[in-house]
């Protein structure tokens, strides 16, 4: 009986004495406009759940996303550490992570992330993650927070086989007082740079370039439609082999892409440090972006011409002109050749598209705008005239 009474009194005391609330620590995510900003919004909740899933009952993490773009210095580096004090005072964040789509460098090497425990801040180059799915980005952010919120460093691969398949390495840049101020995770070899290039292509968002080519698409459609209704094209499409048609397709897309590159002055000439490497990275990603946009336009044109030929050209009349029975394959070959010819005609139409809107798909243009930005912690950046 006494034991039951004592148990009741203990339960009563627990109900009266308030539980100690865990301390709240805040992580702020800033991001470049575009893919980086979209991903920041997508991973906010994921990151918060991942940080709070660890057995740290005394700490509760809160992740915030801030609508702010940071400027670049003359060498193209994000100036996070310079402004971290003003940002912390403005937003009240304990830790700040900046997601950028502009390649960054440390000690002359391209880096995927830079981490400053001294400032409680880090920069993550989103293209360094390749296609940068939300799950991969969240894992990278969790690793960064593990290093920022403690003095530990991630364990780098030590075995020969692990180092052979790793695409990253670690670089430390000491501060003036001898302590390690900033740690960089750099790229190793060709595989790391391939990851970066594919990530840069995604940041360029080639699918958004297609709507900017409306005049080119109109010119290509007009030229292709002429080919669909021209009987000599019917005979040529029926005569050519699939290999020859494929070769014509590749040549037409390449010529159209080259026209877009040089007519719209998309060949990049980055300024500042690391000129040669950035020249290769920027132009490789730009060429791939433009070629993917040209290929996407070709596919749209092919589908439109195929549907048009099926609707307009009578099956019997096509067989009469070709002098043999026809099926769906003949219509496909016809649209195939007409789309290739139309793509070449689209180069003329692209001359009427807005050059400025097409140039937004390149890194040099966005970097130039960021360098000429006036920075303030009021939540916006403004362009210098």
KAMO-V511879 format. One record per backbone hydrogen bond with DSSP energy under -1.0 kcal/mol. CO is the residue of the C=O (numbers start at 1). NH is the residue of the N-H. Records with the same first field share a line. If there is no record, write none. Layout:
BEGIN
CO = NH / NH
END
This chain:
BEGIN
1 = 5
2 = 6
3 = 7
4 = 8
5 = 9
6 = 10
7 = 11
8 = 12
9 = 13
10 = 14
11 = 15
12 = 16
13 = 17
23 = 60
25 = 62
26 = 94 / 95
27 = 64
28 = 97
29 = 66
30 = 99
32 = 37
34 = 38
35 = 39
36 = 40
37 = 41
38 = 42
39 = 43
43 = 47
44 = 48
45 = 49
46 = 50
47 = 51
48 = 52
54 = 56
56 = 59
58 = 23
60 = 25
62 = 27
64 = 29
66 = 68
71 = 79
73 = 76
77 = 73
78 = 80
80 = 84
83 = 87
84 = 88
85 = 89
86 = 90
87 = 91
88 = 92
95 = 28
96 = 122
97 = 30
98 = 124
99 = 32
100 = 126
104 = 111
106 = 109
109 = 106
110 = 187
112 = 125
113 = 185
114 = 123
115 = 183
116 = 120 / 121
120 = 96
121 = 116
122 = 98
123 = 114
124 = 100
125 = 128
126 = 129
127 = 130
129 = 132
133 = 137
134 = 138
135 = 139
136 = 140
137 = 141
138 = 142
139 = 143
140 = 144
141 = 145
142 = 146
143 = 147
144 = 148
145 = 149
159 = 163
160 = 164
161 = 165
167 = 188
169 = 186
171 = 184
173 = 181 / 182
175 = 178
179 = 175
182 = 173
183 = 115
184 = 171
185 = 112
186 = 169
188 = 192
189 = 193
190 = 194
191 = 195
192 = 196
193 = 197
194 = 198
195 = 199
196 = 200
197 = 201
198 = 202
199 = 203
200 = 204
202 = 205
205 = 208
206 = 209
210 = 213
213 = 217
214 = 218
215 = 219
216 = 220
217 = 221
218 = 222
219 = 223
220 = 224
221 = 225
222 = 226
223 = 227
224 = 228
225 = 229
230 = 233 / 234
231 = 235
232 = 236
233 = 237
234 = 238
235 = 239
236 = 240
241 = 245
242 = 246
243 = 247
244 = 248
245 = 249
246 = 250
247 = 251
248 = 252
249 = 253
250 = 254
251 = 255
252 = 256
253 = 257
254 = 258
255 = 259
256 = 260
257 = 261
258 = 262
259 = 263
260 = 264
261 = 266
274 = 278
275 = 279
276 = 280
277 = 281
278 = 282
279 = 283
280 = 284
281 = 285
282 = 286
283 = 287
284 = 288
285 = 289
286 = 290
287 = 291
288 = 292
289 = 293
290 = 294
291 = 295
292 = 296
293 = 297
294 = 298
295 = 299
296 = 300
297 = 301
298 = 302
299 = 303
300 = 304
301 = 305
302 = 306
303 = 307
304 = 308
305 = 309
306 = 310
307 = 311
308 = 312
309 = 313
314 = 318
315 = 319
316 = 320
317 = 321
318 = 322
319 = 323 / 324
327 = 331
328 = 332
329 = 333
330 = 334
331 = 335
332 = 336
333 = 337
334 = 338
335 = 339
336 = 340
337 = 341
338 = 342
339 = 343
340 = 344
341 = 345
342 = 346
345 = 349
346 = 350
348 = 351
349 = 352
350 = 353
354 = 358
355 = 359
358 = 361
359 = 362
362 = 366
363 = 367
364 = 368
365 = 369
366 = 370
367 = 371
368 = 372
370 = 373
372 = 384
374 = 382
382 = 374
END
